[in-house]
């Protein structure tokens, strides 16, 4: 599941880089925060797995919901980016995050 999450983040970054028109600063800040939180979560999971602790206990609740909120904002201003955010939210939701 982590590999799907990483692939989804990569797709989002690619689509964001090629988005038509400027993306407003508020949305970029929200995405940067979300990206950082997801990367921290993945790093904690890897550290826990390497320590033999499983890695399943480390979750950051609310990431899926935050992704959905950002997706709704992007749907209005940048409809081409919204599907990638929706997929990211689905993956996070399936992970229980």
C-alpha positions, -999 to +999 in steps of 0.1 A: +000+000+000+029+024+007+041+019-029+007+029-042+008+060-019+042+070-032+032+065-068+001+086-062+022+114-047+046+112-077+016+115-101+002+144-082+036+162-083+039+156-121+004+168-128+009+199-106+041+208-125+022+206-158-010+222-146-023+249-169-023+283-153-010+293-119-019+274-088-027+298-059-003+299-029-029+287-004-035+255-023+003+250-028+008+255+010-019+230+018-004+204-006+031+210+008+018+204+044+000+172+033+030+160+014+052+165+044+028+148+067+025+118+044+063+115+041+067+116+079+041+089+082+058+067+057+092+072+074+078+064+108+062+032+094+095+021+079+114+028+112+088+008+132+090-021+108+128-021+109+126-021+147+103-051+146+073-031+158+051-038+128+045-003+116+007-006+116+003+014+148+016+046+133-012+065+117-020+101+112-057+103+113-073+130+091-049+129+062-076+113+040-101+139+050-076+168+045-069+153+010-106+153+002-109+189+013-080+200-008-094+180-037-127+199-035-108+232-037-088+220-066-119+207-084-131+243-088-099+260-099-079+232-113-102+203-125-073+185-141-055+180-108-086+168-088-085+132-100-050+127-087-059+142-053-091+120-052-070+089-058-045+099-031-074+104-006-088+070-015-055+053-009-051+071+025-086+061+034-080+025+026-049+026+048-070+039+077-051+072+077 
